[in-house]
Amino acid sequence: MPEAWFRVRWPDGAVETCYSPSSSIAHYFVAGTSYSLPEFLARSRAGLGAASERVRERYGFPCSRAMGQLARIEQAAAAIAEPDQATVTIETMHIQGELP
């Protein structure tokens, strides 16, 4: 199962590389696209939840690393002032085995 990393630019300009255990996260985010914070959170929950479910289907248990990444995203989002006006940008998406 190909892993994926996506680089996020938070509203304060901070950049963070996030992890997904499945390339299925690419169905939820497009590199170069900015999302409102609420939409980014919804897509993160759906995408990382689906990725964890793919791991569960394949190996019999959900992916704790995906859920840890989601917890980190939610923690960072909770610290943002004026969340309804904030946007988050997906700068890059890299899927294991693909050329950057």
C-alpha positions in Angstrom: 0.0 0.0 0.0 1.7 3.2 -1.1 2.2 5.8 1.6 1.7 9.5 1.0 3.1 12.7 2.4 1.4 16.1 1.9 2.9 19.4 2.7 0.5 21.9 4.4 0.9 25.6 4.8 -1.0 26.8 7.8 -2.6 30.3 8.0 0.3 31.7 10.0 2.8 30.6 7.3 4.1 27.6 9.1 4.7 24.5 6.9 4.2 21.0 8.1 4.6 17.7 6.3 1.7 15.3 7.1 1.6 11.5 6.6 -1.1 9.2 5.3 -0.6 5.4 5.2 -2.5 5.3 1.9 -2.3 7.1 -1.4 -6.1 7.4 -1.1 -5.6 10.8 0.6 -5.0 12.2 -2.9 -8.8 11.8 -3.4 -9.3 14.4 -0.7 -6.6 17.0 -1.4 -5.1 18.5 -4.5 -1.6 20.0 -4.4 -1.6 23.8 -4.9 -5.1 24.1 -3.6 -6.2 26.2 -0.6 -9.1 25.1 1.6 -11.0 27.0 4.2 -10.0 25.7 7.6 -13.4 23.9 8.2 -13.2 22.3 4.8 -9.5 21.2 5.4 -10.5 19.6 8.7 -13.5 17.8 7.1 -11.2 16.5 4.3 -8.5 15.5 6.7 -11.0 13.6 8.9 -12.5 11.9 5.8 -9.2 11.2 4.0 -7.2 10.0 7.0 -10.2 8.0 8.2 -10.5 6.3 4.8 -6.7 5.6 4.8 -6.9 4.1 8.2 -9.8 1.9 7.1 -7.8 0.7 4.1 -5.1 -0.4 6.5 -7.7 -2.2 8.7 -9.1 -4.0 5.7 -5.7 -5.1 4.6 -4.0 -5.9 8.0 -6.9 -6.3 10.4 -6.3 -3.2 12.5 -6.7 0.5 11.9 -3.7 2.7 11.4 -2.7 4.5 14.7 -0.3 6.7 12.8 -3.1 8.1 10.6 -5.2 8.8 13.6 -2.1 10.4 15.3 -1.7 12.6 12.2 -5.3 13.6 12.4 -5.0 14.5 16.1 -2.0 16.7 15.2 -3.9 18.5 12.5 -6.9 19.1 14.8 -4.6 20.3 17.6 -2.9 22.8 15.2 -6.3 23.9 13.8 -7.7 24.5 17.4 -4.9 27.1 18.0 -5.9 29.2 15.0 -7.5 32.5 15.7 -10.6 33.3 13.6 -10.9 29.8 12.1 -13.8 30.8 9.8 -11.5 33.2 7.9 -8.5 30.9 7.8 -7.2 29.0 4.8 -4.8 26.0 4.6 -2.9 25.3 1.5 -1.8 21.9 0.3 1.6 22.7 -1.2 2.7 19.3 -2.4 1.5 15.7 -2.4 4.1 12.9 -2.7 3.1 9.3 -3.1 5.7 6.6 -2.4 7.1 5.3 -5.6 6.1 8.4 -7.6 8.7 10.9 -8.8 8.4 14.2 -7.1 
